[in-house]
Amino acid sequence: MAHLLCELQVRLQAVGFATRNGYGFPITQQDLGDTLGLSNVHVNRTLRVLRDQNLIEWRERQMRILDLPQLQAIAAFKAGYLHSTTGHESLPR
């Protein structure tokens, strides 16, 4: 979940849909669980842990990243792969 939140931050900021510390997040916990293959209970508990660690704030359809470096560390997130084109050229056409 932390990885997804970090990736959304980077991707949305790159196209101007995120500020330095957050983005619109108009989905439900059910949607998030379905996307990640997690139960509602697990989604709720994980979000609570991230909130309790002062890493995120999610309210009124807005995700606010309070400590992006720490969230990235927890997720082992490296943004470099998002900009990579390696492998695309070798795909059959």
Backbone as XML, in Angstrom:
<?xml version="1.0"?>
<chain id="A" units="angstrom">
  <residue number="1" name="MET">
    <atom name="N" x="0.821" y="-1.184" z="0.000"/>
    <atom name="CA" x="0.000" y="0.000" z="0.000"/>
    <atom name="C" x="0.868" y="1.252" z="0.000"/>
  </residue>
  <residue number="2" name="ALA">
    <atom name="N" x="1.917" y="1.244" z="0.806"/>
    <atom name="CA" x="2.822" y="2.397" z="0.846"/>
    <atom name="C" x="3.451" y="2.620" z="-0.522"/>
  </residue>
  <residue number="3" name="HIS">
    <atom name="N" x="3.801" y="1.536" z="-1.201"/>
    <atom name="CA" x="4.404" y="1.652" z="-2.538"/>
    <atom name="C" x="3.421" y="2.298" z="-3.507"/>
  </residue>
  <residue number="4" name="LEU">
    <atom name="N" x="2.173" y="1.868" z="-3.485"/>
    <atom name="CA" x="1.161" y="2.455" z="-4.359"/>
    <atom name="C" x="1.001" y="3.943" z="-4.086"/>
  </residue>
  <residue number="5" name="LEU">
    <atom name="N" x="0.935" y="4.326" z="-2.820"/>
    <atom name="CA" x="0.776" y="5.743" z="-2.476"/>
    <atom name="C" x="1.965" y="6.573" z="-2.961"/>
  </residue>
  <residue number="6" name="CYS">
    <atom name="N" x="3.163" y="6.014" z="-2.854"/>
    <atom name="CA" x="4.359" y="6.707" z="-3.348"/>
    <atom name="C" x="4.338" y="6.816" z="-4.869"/>
  </residue>
  <residue number="7" name="GLU">
    <atom name="N" x="3.980" y="5.723" z="-5.524"/>
    <atom name="CA" x="3.950" y="5.736" z="-6.989"/>
    <atom name="C" x="2.923" y="6.731" z="-7.512"/>
  </residue>
  <residue number="8" name="LEU">
    <atom name="N" x="1.764" y="6.771" z="-6.899"/>
    <atom name="CA" x="0.759" y="7.744" z="-7.308"/>
    <atom name="C" x="1.263" y="9.171" z="-7.123"/>
  </residue>
  <residue number="9" name="GLN">
    <atom name="N" x="1.961" y="9.422" z="-6.025"/>
    <atom name="CA" x="2.520" y="10.752" z="-5.784"/>
    <atom name="C" x="3.458" y="11.154" z="-6.928"/>
  </residue>
  <residue number="10" name="VAL">
    <atom name="N" x="4.367" y="10.276" z="-7.285"/>
    <atom name="CA" x="5.350" y="10.578" z="-8.338"/>
    <atom name="C" x="4.666" y="10.739" z="-9.687"/>
  </residue>
  <residue number="11" name="ARG">
    <atom name="N" x="3.804" y="9.794" z="-10.037"/>
    <atom name="CA" x="3.138" y="9.835" z="-11.341"/>
    <atom name="C" x="2.229" y="11.050" z="-11.480"/>
  </residue>
  <residue number="12" name="LEU">
    <atom name="N" x="1.430" y="11.324" z="-10.467"/>
    <atom name="CA" x="0.503" y="12.452" z="-10.538"/>
    <atom name="C" x="1.228" y="13.791" z="-10.497"/>
  </residue>
  <residue number="13" name="GLN">
    <atom name="N" x="2.306" y="13.865" z="-9.762"/>
    <atom name="CA" x="3.077" y="15.105" z="-9.721"/>
    <atom name="C" x="3.727" y="15.364" z="-11.077"/>
  </residue>
  <residue number="14" name="ALA">
    <atom name="N" x="4.162" y="14.315" z="-11.746"/>
    <atom name="CA" x="4.816" y="14.456" z="-13.052"/>
    <atom name="C" x="3.887" y="15.063" z="-14.101"/>
  </residue>
  <residue number="15" name="VAL">
    <atom name="N" x="2.583" y="14.837" z="-13.956"/>
    <atom name="CA" x="1.629" y="15.367" z="-14.935"/>
    <atom name="C" x="0.808" y="16.533" z="-14.386"/>
  </residue>
  <residue number="16" name="GLY">
    <atom name="N" x="1.220" y="17.044" z="-13.231"/>
    <atom name="CA" x="0.589" y="18.237" z="-12.690"/>
    <atom name="C" x="-0.696" y="18.008" z="-11.913"/>
  </residue>
  <residue number="17" name="PHE">
    <atom name="N" x="-0.975" y="16.783" z="-11.505"/>
    <atom name="CA" x="-2.189" y="16.497" z="-10.756"/>
    <atom name="C" x="-1.940" y="16.287" z="-9.272"/>
  </residue>
  <residue number="18" name="ALA">
    <atom name="N" x="-0.737" y="16.582" z="-8.820"/>
    <atom name="CA" x="-0.421" y="16.453" z="-7.395"/>
    <atom name="C" x="0.439" y="17.629" z="-6.971"/>
  </residue>
  <residue number="19" name="THR">
    <atom name="N" x="0.292" y="17.998" z="-5.730"/>
    <atom name="CA" x="1.184" y="19.004" z="-5.158"/>
    <atom name="C" x="2.411" y="18.282" z="-4.629"/>
  </residue>
  <residue number="20" name="ARG">
    <atom name="N" x="3.283" y="19.012" z="-4.018"/>
    <atom name="CA" x="4.498" y="18.427" z="-3.446"/>
    <atom name="C" x="4.175" y="17.425" z="-2.341"/>
  </residue>
  <residue number="21" name="ASN">
    <atom name="N" x="2.992" y="17.584" z="-1.724"/>
    <atom name="CA" x="2.693" y="16.705" z="-0.585"/>
    <atom name="C" x="1.326" y="16.026" z="-0.652"/>
  </residue>
  <residue number="22" name="GLY">
    <atom name="N" x="0.755" y="15.887" z="-1.838"/>
    <atom name="CA" x="-0.500" y="15.155" z="-1.880"/>
    <atom name="C" x="-1.225" y="15.235" z="-3.209"/>
  </residue>
  <residue number="23" name="TYR">
    <atom name="N" x="-2.377" y="14.564" z="-3.241"/>
    <atom name="CA" x="-3.146" y="14.466" z="-4.472"/>
    <atom name="C" x="-4.584" y="14.062" z="-4.146"/>
  </residue>
  <residue number="24" name="GLY">
    <atom name="N" x="-5.459" y="14.287" z="-5.111"/>
    <atom name="CA" x="-6.832" y="13.828" z="-4.968"/>
    <atom name="C" x="-6.860" y="12.309" z="-4.960"/>
  </residue>
  <residue number="25" name="PHE">
    <atom name="N" x="-7.664" y="11.737" z="-4.082"/>
    <atom name="CA" x="-7.722" y="10.289" z="-3.931"/>
    <atom name="C" x="-9.185" y="9.890" z="-3.738"/>
  </residue>
  <residue number="26" name="PRO">
    <atom name="N" x="-9.983" y="10.021" z="-4.807"/>
    <atom name="CA" x="-11.432" y="9.815" z="-4.686"/>
    <atom name="C" x="-11.860" y="8.357" z="-4.778"/>
  </residue>
  <residue number="27" name="ILE">
    <atom name="N" x="-11.282" y="7.514" z="-3.937"/>
    <atom name="CA" x="-11.673" y="6.112" z="-3.918"/>
    <atom name="C" x="-12.032" y="5.721" z="-2.491"/>
  </residue>
  <residue number="28" name="THR">
    <atom name="N" x="-12.598" y="4.550" z="-2.354"/>
    <atom name="CA" x="-12.969" y="4.048" z="-1.034"/>
    <atom name="C" x="-11.921" y="3.042" z="-0.552"/>
  </residue>
  <residue number="29" name="GLN">
    <atom name="N" x="-12.009" y="2.699" z="0.720"/>
    <atom name="CA" x="-11.129" y="1.656" z="1.241"/>
    <atom name="C" x="-11.410" y="0.334" z="0.533"/>
  </residue>
  <residue number="30" name="GLN">
    <atom name="N" x="-12.656" y="0.103" z="0.173"/>
    <atom name="CA" x="-13.023" y="-1.105" z="-0.576"/>
    <atom name="C" x="-12.310" y="-1.116" z="-1.929"/>
  </residue>
  <residue number="31" name="ASP">
    <atom name="N" x="-12.313" y="0.016" z="-2.628"/>
    <atom name="CA" x="-11.614" y="0.122" z="-3.917"/>
    <atom name="C" x="-10.121" y="-0.151" z="-3.739"/>
  </residue>
  <residue number="32" name="LEU">
    <atom name="N" x="-9.550" y="0.418" z="-2.707"/>
    <atom name="CA" x="-8.127" y="0.233" z="-2.438"/>
    <atom name="C" x="-7.821" y="-1.235" z="-2.154"/>
  </residue>
  <residue number="33" name="GLY">
    <atom name="N" x="-8.657" y="-1.871" z="-1.376"/>
    <atom name="CA" x="-8.483" y="-3.291" z="-1.085"/>
    <atom name="C" x="-8.612" y="-4.143" z="-2.334"/>
  </residue>
  <residue number="34" name="ASP">
    <atom name="N" x="-9.589" y="-3.838" z="-3.170"/>
    <atom name="CA" x="-9.766" y="-4.589" z="-4.414"/>
    <atom name="C" x="-8.551" y="-4.427" z="-5.327"/>
  </residue>
  <residue number="35" name="THR">
    <atom name="N" x="-8.005" y="-3.232" z="-5.384"/>
    <atom name="CA" x="-6.838" y="-2.959" z="-6.218"/>
    <atom name="C" x="-5.618" y="-3.728" z="-5.734"/>
  </residue>
  <residue number="36" name="LEU">
    <atom name="N" x="-5.439" y="-3.777" z="-4.429"/>
    <atom name="CA" x="-4.252" y="-4.407" z="-3.853"/>
    <atom name="C" x="-4.455" y="-5.868" z="-3.463"/>
  </residue>
  <residue number="37" name="GLY">
    <atom name="N" x="-5.671" y="-6.361" z="-3.607"/>
    <atom name="CA" x="-5.946" y="-7.745" z="-3.215"/>
    <atom name="C" x="-5.931" y="-7.950" z="-1.715"/>
  </residue>
  <residue number="38" name="LEU">
    <atom name="N" x="-6.404" y="-6.941" z="-0.990"/>
    <atom name="CA" x="-6.405" y="-6.993" z="0.472"/>
    <atom name="C" x="-7.835" y="-6.940" z="0.997"/>
  </residue>
  <residue number="39" name="SER">
    <atom name="N" x="-8.046" y="-7.522" z="2.165"/>
    <atom name="CA" x="-9.361" y="-7.445" z="2.801"/>
    <atom name="C" x="-9.590" y="-6.035" z="3.338"/>
  </residue>
  <residue number="40" name="ASN">
    <atom name="N" x="-10.858" y="-5.712" z="3.558"/>
    <atom name="CA" x="-11.195" y="-4.402" z="4.131"/>
    <atom name="C" x="-10.534" y="-4.206" z="5.486"/>
  </residue>
  <residue number="41" name="VAL">
    <atom name="N" x="-10.495" y="-5.263" z="6.272"/>
    <atom name="CA" x="-9.885" y="-5.183" z="7.599"/>
    <atom name="C" x="-8.399" y="-4.847" z="7.473"/>
  </residue>
  <residue number="42" name="HIS">
    <atom name="N" x="-7.710" y="-5.524" z="6.553"/>
    <atom name="CA" x="-6.278" y="-5.277" z="6.383"/>
    <atom name="C" x="-6.017" y="-3.861" z="5.860"/>
  </residue>
  <residue number="43" name="VAL">
    <atom name="N" x="-6.836" y="-3.401" z="4.937"/>
    <atom name="CA" x="-6.693" y="-2.034" z="4.431"/>
    <atom name="C" x="-6.858" y="-1.036" z="5.564"/>
  </residue>
  <residue number="44" name="ASN">
    <atom name="N" x="-7.895" y="-1.219" z="6.363"/>
    <atom name="CA" x="-8.155" y="-0.300" z="7.459"/>
    <atom name="C" x="-7.010" y="-0.285" z="8.454"/>
  </residue>
  <residue number="45" name="ARG">
    <atom name="N" x="-6.509" y="-1.452" z="8.815"/>
    <atom name="CA" x="-5.406" y="-1.533" z="9.787"/>
    <atom name="C" x="-4.125" y="-0.911" z="9.220"/>
  </residue>
  <residue number="46" name="THR">
    <atom name="N" x="-3.846" y="-1.172" z="7.957"/>
    <atom name="CA" x="-2.634" y="-0.624" z="7.345"/>
    <atom name="C" x="-2.710" y="0.893" z="7.260"/>
  </residue>
  <residue number="47" name="LEU">
    <atom name="N" x="-3.847" y="1.407" z="6.863"/>
    <atom name="CA" x="-4.017" y="2.866" z="6.817"/>
    <atom name="C" x="-3.864" y="3.469" z="8.210"/>
  </residue>
  <residue number="48" name="ARG">
    <atom name="N" x="-4.403" y="2.795" z="9.213"/>
    <atom name="CA" x="-4.286" y="3.294" z="10.584"/>
    <atom name="C" x="-2.824" y="3.363" z="11.015"/>
  </residue>
  <residue number="49" name="VAL">
    <atom name="N" x="-2.041" y="2.336" z="10.668"/>
    <atom name="CA" x="-0.618" y="2.334" z="11.011"/>
    <atom name="C" x="0.091" y="3.497" z="10.321"/>
  </residue>
  <residue number="50" name="LEU">
    <atom name="N" x="-0.196" y="3.705" z="9.037"/>
    <atom name="CA" x="0.446" y="4.808" z="8.305"/>
    <atom name="C" x="0.040" y="6.165" z="8.884"/>
  </residue>
  <residue number="51" name="ARG">
    <atom name="N" x="-1.220" y="6.286" z="9.298"/>
    <atom name="CA" x="-1.673" y="7.532" z="9.939"/>
    <atom name="C" x="-1.026" y="7.704" z="11.308"/>
  </residue>
  <residue number="52" name="ASP">
    <atom name="N" x="-0.987" y="6.642" z="12.090"/>
    <atom name="CA" x="-0.408" y="6.709" z="13.440"/>
    <atom name="C" x="1.081" y="7.048" z="13.409"/>
  </residue>
  <residue number="53" name="GLN">
    <atom name="N" x="1.760" y="6.667" z="12.327"/>
    <atom name="CA" x="3.177" y="6.994" z="12.168"/>
    <atom name="C" x="3.376" y="8.373" z="11.532"/>
  </residue>
  <residue number="54" name="ASN">
    <atom name="N" x="2.281" y="9.119" z="11.377"/>
    <atom name="CA" x="2.302" y="10.463" z="10.795"/>
    <atom name="C" x="2.931" y="10.474" z="9.403"/>
  </residue>
  <residue number="55" name="LEU">
    <atom name="N" x="2.588" y="9.465" z="8.606"/>
    <atom name="CA" x="3.092" y="9.387" z="7.240"/>
    <atom name="C" x="2.072" y="9.880" z="6.232"/>
  </residue>
  <residue number="56" name="ILE">
    <atom name="N" x="0.793" y="9.662" z="6.523"/>
    <atom name="CA" x="-0.273" y="10.082" z="5.607"/>
    <atom name="C" x="-1.432" y="10.685" z="6.369"/>
  </residue>
  <residue number="57" name="GLU">
    <atom name="N" x="-2.245" y="11.394" z="5.624"/>
    <atom name="CA" x="-3.521" y="11.895" z="6.112"/>
    <atom name="C" x="-4.479" y="11.757" z="4.934"/>
  </residue>
  <residue number="58" name="TRP">
    <atom name="N" x="-5.586" y="11.043" z="5.119"/>
    <atom name="CA" x="-6.542" y="10.820" z="4.035"/>
    <atom name="C" x="-7.907" y="11.236" z="4.507"/>
  </residue>
  <residue number="59" name="ARG">
    <atom name="N" x="-8.393" y="12.323" z="3.955"/>
    <atom name="CA" x="-9.735" y="12.778" z="4.293"/>
    <atom name="C" x="-10.286" y="13.632" z="3.167"/>
  </residue>
  <residue number="60" name="GLU">
    <atom name="N" x="-11.589" y="13.619" z="3.086"/>
    <atom name="CA" x="-12.310" y="14.400" z="2.077"/>
    <atom name="C" x="-11.732" y="14.182" z="0.679"/>
  </residue>
  <residue number="61" name="ARG">
    <atom name="N" x="-11.486" y="12.909" z="0.352"/>
    <atom name="CA" x="-11.050" y="12.514" z="-0.984"/>
    <atom name="C" x="-9.684" y="13.093" z="-1.371"/>
  </residue>
  <residue number="62" name="GLN">
    <atom name="N" x="-8.869" y="13.402" z="-0.374"/>
    <atom name="CA" x="-7.518" y="13.928" z="-0.586"/>
    <atom name="C" x="-6.518" y="13.087" z="0.202"/>
  </residue>
  <residue number="63" name="MET">
    <atom name="N" x="-5.446" y="12.694" z="-0.470"/>
    <atom name="CA" x="-4.342" y="11.991" z="0.199"/>
    <atom name="C" x="-3.239" y="13.009" z="0.425"/>
  </residue>
  <residue number="64" name="ARG">
    <atom name="N" x="-2.847" y="13.144" z="1.647"/>
    <atom name="CA" x="-1.753" y="14.047" z="1.985"/>
    <atom name="C" x="-0.597" y="13.202" z="2.502"/>
  </residue>
  <residue number="65" name="ILE">
    <atom name="N" x="0.542" y="13.322" z="1.843"/>
    <atom name="CA" x="1.734" y="12.592" z="2.251"/>
    <atom name="C" x="2.509" y="13.497" z="3.200"/>
  </residue>
  <residue number="66" name="LEU">
    <atom name="N" x="2.583" y="13.106" z="4.453"/>
    <atom name="CA" x="3.208" y="13.945" z="5.470"/>
    <atom name="C" x="4.718" y="13.758" z="5.554"/>
  </residue>
  <residue number="67" name="ASP">
    <atom name="N" x="5.188" y="12.567" z="5.203"/>
    <atom name="CA" x="6.626" y="12.278" z="5.255"/>
    <atom name="C" x="6.973" y="11.333" z="4.106"/>
  </residue>
  <residue number="68" name="LEU">
    <atom name="N" x="7.146" y="11.908" z="2.909"/>
    <atom name="CA" x="7.393" y="11.103" z="1.713"/>
    <atom name="C" x="8.678" y="10.289" z="1.818"/>
  </residue>
  <residue number="69" name="PRO">
    <atom name="N" x="9.794" y="10.847" z="2.282"/>
    <atom name="CA" x="11.001" y="10.019" z="2.379"/>
    <atom name="C" x="10.813" y="8.784" z="3.267"/>
  </residue>
  <residue number="70" name="GLN">
    <atom name="N" x="10.130" y="8.930" z="4.385"/>
    <atom name="CA" x="9.904" y="7.795" z="5.273"/>
    <atom name="C" x="8.937" y="6.790" z="4.647"/>
  </residue>
  <residue number="71" name="LEU">
    <atom name="N" x="7.892" y="7.283" z="3.985"/>
    <atom name="CA" x="6.954" y="6.391" z="3.314"/>
    <atom name="C" x="7.670" y="5.610" z="2.210"/>
  </residue>
  <residue number="72" name="GLN">
    <atom name="N" x="8.546" y="6.287" z="1.478"/>
    <atom name="CA" x="9.329" y="5.611" z="0.438"/>
    <atom name="C" x="10.254" y="4.565" z="1.045"/>
  </residue>
  <residue number="73" name="ALA">
    <atom name="N" x="10.837" y="4.860" z="2.182"/>
    <atom name="CA" x="11.722" y="3.905" z="2.842"/>
    <atom name="C" x="10.954" y="2.665" z="3.276"/>
  </residue>
  <residue number="74" name="ILE">
    <atom name="N" x="9.788" y="2.846" z="3.858"/>
    <atom name="CA" x="8.960" y="1.721" z="4.281"/>
    <atom name="C" x="8.583" y="0.840" z="3.090"/>
  </residue>
  <residue number="75" name="ALA">
    <atom name="N" x="8.297" y="1.487" z="1.952"/>
    <atom name="CA" x="7.857" y="0.759" z="0.761"/>
    <atom name="C" x="9.017" y="0.247" z="-0.086"/>
  </residue>
  <residue number="76" name="ALA">
    <atom name="N" x="10.251" y="0.595" z="0.283"/>
    <atom name="CA" x="11.419" y="0.282" z="-0.561"/>
    <atom name="C" x="11.178" y="0.817" z="-1.969"/>
  </residue>
  <residue number="77" name="PHE">
    <atom name="N" x="10.625" y="2.019" z="-2.028"/>
    <atom name="CA" x="10.229" y="2.643" z="-3.287"/>
    <atom name="C" x="11.399" y="3.374" z="-3.926"/>
  </residue>
  <residue number="78" name="LYS">
    <atom name="N" x="11.634" y="3.074" z="-5.178"/>
    <atom name="CA" x="12.641" y="3.762" z="-5.991"/>
    <atom name="C" x="11.941" y="4.236" z="-7.254"/>
  </residue>
  <residue number="79" name="ALA">
    <atom name="N" x="11.849" y="5.532" z="-7.436"/>
    <atom name="CA" x="11.082" y="6.092" z="-8.551"/>
    <atom name="C" x="11.727" y="5.876" z="-9.910"/>
  </residue>
  <residue number="80" name="GLY">
    <atom name="N" x="12.990" y="5.510" z="-9.965"/>
    <atom name="CA" x="13.694" y="5.390" z="-11.231"/>
    <atom name="C" x="13.043" y="4.466" z="-12.233"/>
  </residue>
  <residue number="81" name="TYR">
    <atom name="N" x="12.417" y="3.399" z="-11.773"/>
    <atom name="CA" x="11.823" y="2.451" z="-12.715"/>
    <atom name="C" x="10.647" y="3.059" z="-13.474"/>
  </residue>
  <residue number="82" name="LEU">
    <atom name="N" x="10.036" y="4.099" z="-12.928"/>
    <atom name="CA" x="8.904" y="4.727" z="-13.595"/>
    <atom name="C" x="9.310" y="5.445" z="-14.874"/>
  </residue>
  <residue number="83" name="HIS">
    <atom name="N" x="10.566" y="5.805" z="-14.965"/>
    <atom name="CA" x="11.051" y="6.560" z="-16.118"/>
    <atom name="C" x="11.841" y="5.686" z="-17.074"/>
  </residue>
  <residue number="84" name="SER">
    <atom name="N" x="11.932" y="4.409" z="-16.785"/>
    <atom name="CA" x="12.715" y="3.482" z="-17.588"/>
    <atom name="C" x="11.941" y="3.042" z="-18.819"/>
  </residue>
  <residue number="85" name="THR">
    <atom name="N" x="12.622" y="2.952" z="-19.926"/>
    <atom name="CA" x="12.034" y="2.389" z="-21.143"/>
    <atom name="C" x="12.695" y="1.082" z="-21.490"/>
  </residue>
  <residue number="86" name="THR">
    <atom name="N" x="13.603" y="0.619" z="-20.658"/>
    <atom name="CA" x="14.326" y="-0.633" z="-20.911"/>
    <atom name="C" x="13.334" y="-1.761" z="-21.082"/>
  </residue>
  <residue number="87" name="GLY">
    <atom name="N" x="13.539" y="-2.499" z="-22.123"/>
    <atom name="CA" x="12.689" y="-3.643" z="-22.379"/>
    <atom name="C" x="11.551" y="-3.371" z="-23.333"/>
  </residue>
  <residue number="88" name="HIS">
    <atom name="N" x="11.088" y="-2.136" z="-23.423"/>
    <atom name="CA" x="9.975" y="-1.828" z="-24.312"/>
    <atom name="C" x="10.387" y="-1.973" z="-25.775"/>
  </residue>
  <residue number="89" name="GLU">
    <atom name="N" x="11.617" y="-1.624" z="-26.086"/>
    <atom name="CA" x="12.074" y="-1.695" z="-27.469"/>
    <atom name="C" x="12.183" y="-3.137" z="-27.945"/>
  </residue>
  <residue number="90" name="SER">
    <atom name="N" x="12.388" y="-4.059" z="-27.016"/>
    <atom name="CA" x="12.589" y="-5.447" z="-27.413"/>
    <atom name="C" x="11.300" y="-6.246" z="-27.510"/>
  </residue>
  <residue number="91" name="LEU">
    <atom name="N" x="10.176" y="-5.603" z="-27.216"/>
    <atom name="CA" x="8.905" y="-6.319" z="-27.318"/>
    <atom name="C" x="8.543" y="-6.551" z="-28.777"/>
  </residue>
  <residue number="92" name="PRO">
    <atom name="N" x="7.996" y="-7.718" z="-29.110"/>
    <atom name="CA" x="7.609" y="-7.977" z="-30.496"/>
    <atom name="C" x="6.475" y="-7.068" z="-30.914"/>
  </residue>
  <residue number="93" name="ARG">
    <atom name="N" x="6.455" y="-6.714" z="-32.158"/>
    <atom name="CA" x="5.403" y="-5.831" z="-32.676"/>
    <atom name="C" x="4.448" y="-6.590" z="-33.552"/>
  </residue>
</chain>
